[in-house]
Amino acid sequence: MNAPGQPPDAGSFEDIRASVRALCQAFPGEYWRGLDAERAYPAAFVKALTEAGFLAALIPEDYGGSGLPLAAAAAILEEIHASGCNGAACHAQMYTMGTILRHGSDAQKARYLPDIARGALRLQAFGVTEPTSGTDTLSLRTTAVRQGDRYVVNGQKIWTSRIEHSDLMLLLARTAPRDKAKKRTEGLSVFIVDLREGASHGISIRPIKTMMNHATTEVFFDDLSVPAENLIGAEGQGFRYILAGMNAERILIAAECIGDAKWFIDKASSYAKERVLFDRPIGQNQGVQFPIARAYAQMRAAELMVARAAALYDAGENCGAEANMAKLLAADASWAAADMCVQTHGGFGFAEEFDVERKFRENRLYQVAPISTNLVLSYLAEHVLGLPRSY
Ligand SMILES: Cc1cc2nc3c(=O)[nH]c(=O)nc-3n(C[C@H](O)[C@H](O)[C@H](O)COP(=O)(O)OP(=O)(O)OC[C@H]3O[C@@H](n4cnc5c(N)ncnc54)[C@H](O)[C@@H]3O)c2cc1C
């Protein structure tokens, strides 16, 4: 959103944004409300995005994608959210494929990336979090034990989103006991798990019903057999590979938050102009105007950090601090805008048909996932400010 009369921001991919907005018009509030009530997956929306090539934005042209920079992918997700839609149903494909791209073998890239780019294969699932280890990823317990030309996987993941709507999953599992690993960050490995082969033997999935419509699950592995050729990169180095993808994930999620904030601000501004009480629009009262204006300022500041983080990422520079700050500031700005939007709508903020309560529920997630606010602050304290390590 540019303030009235202002040109689009430099490098804002205006053509791509306009195409995404046009696509999203076919998926209005009623569509999302219906899915929300049924807790159903937005299959038609994901299909439309796939067919339009948006989910292949980051895949290099050599593999059939568009080879766009991360800033373009961020623009796509921002517009999806600013249009009132939700990218959570498919955003993972944008960043999970980066692990194959950066660390996969030539054979793995040739085997998977072109099919992902043309929408024949879905790589939507990412199995990292476990019930007992949570944020403490290095304590995860799912094991992958080499037996000849295969690995045998046993254990459990939680919050594995979209696995029921995916053909492939990236799985982080322990290949060396924690006390046998040379370094604390070694001993974990990343695998491509083919869910089409494995679904019937060795994997069971239990959906988790959450406060918003998010196809997330618990996944149990019982002697799941994974071909050794599906190991990505070197055995034991998986944590490093996953970490490398997290900056991209944080920047893209931050862009979704900016989109949400724009949606809330737009919705609140429109309502404040239309709703007449005491013979004047409620938006004529400064008590109603100021929270909207504050949310706008907060969003614009966060947007600058998202753009800065994406620019550093695209230039191949270290962007750990900026990616974390972008995620923190954008999640805070969108949550503040969500709260403001409910307040501006008064009682109607709670009514389903206004979509505000749905977006409010959906946006709450970003304070916790994919990384919680505390963990971002802890990163900044330790790695940027040099404060003593807390955990
Ligand atoms: C809807 C949803 C979808 C998700 N999708 C996926 C997915 O697809 N794949 C996947 O792998 N994971 C997924 N996650 C998991 C998500 O990344 C985690 O929920 C998140 O990282 C937090 O971990 P946790 O829930 O285990 O919380 P915990 O690690 O148990 O933490 C609980 C609270 O304690 C705080 N805390 C913990 N340690 C510290 C510390 N040292 N200092 C200060 N505060 C601390 C945290 O900030 C948090 O607020 C999803 C989660 C949700 C809710």
The ligand as a Gaussian input file, in Angstrom:
#p B3LYP/6-31G(d) Opt

LIG

0 1
 C        0.213000     -23.727000      13.202000
 C        1.662000     -24.098000      13.302000
 C        2.309000     -24.555000      12.165000
 C        3.633000     -24.973000      12.245000
 N        4.239000     -25.530000      11.138000
 C        5.445000     -26.135000      11.287000
 C        5.993000     -26.912000      10.218000
 O        5.431000     -27.007000       9.127000
 N        7.174000     -27.566000      10.442000
 C        7.830000     -27.488000      11.632000
 O        8.888000     -28.109000      11.773000
 N        7.332000     -26.742000      12.665000
 C        6.165000     -26.081000      12.512000
 N        5.633000     -25.347000      13.556000
 C        6.356000     -25.302000      14.817000
 C        6.857000     -23.915000      15.202000
 O        8.015000     -23.608000      14.486000
 C        7.064000     -23.957000      16.723000
 O        5.773000     -23.993000      17.317000
 C        7.822000     -22.791000      17.237000
 O        9.138000     -22.846000      16.753000
 C        7.844000     -22.774000      18.749000
 O        8.183000     -24.040000      19.267000
 P        7.260000     -24.770000      20.343000
 O        5.852000     -24.675000      19.908000
 O        7.785000     -26.124000      20.595000
 O        7.413000     -23.906000      21.626000
 P        8.483000     -24.131000      22.795000
 O        9.830000     -24.351000      22.213000
 O        7.955000     -25.148000      23.737000
 O        8.466000     -22.715000      23.500000
 C        7.356000     -22.273000      24.303000
 C        7.560000     -20.813000      24.654000
 O        8.743000     -20.659000      25.433000
 C        9.586000     -19.697000      24.845000
 N       10.988000     -20.117000      25.015000
 C       11.511000     -21.363000      24.806000
 N       12.828000     -21.361000      25.063000
 C       13.152000     -20.094000      25.426000
 C       14.366000     -19.455000      25.825000
 N       15.526000     -20.114000      25.892000
 N       14.319000     -18.152000      26.139000
 C       13.152000     -17.459000      26.100000
 N       11.970000     -18.003000      25.731000
 C       11.975000     -19.314000      25.412000
 C        9.214000     -19.660000      23.359000
 O        9.525000     -18.405000      22.806000
 C        7.724000     -19.933000      23.408000
 O        7.018000     -18.716000      23.566000
 C        4.325000     -24.872000      13.482000
 C        3.666000     -24.380000      14.618000
 C        2.349000     -24.010000      14.538000
 C        1.664000     -23.546000      15.792000

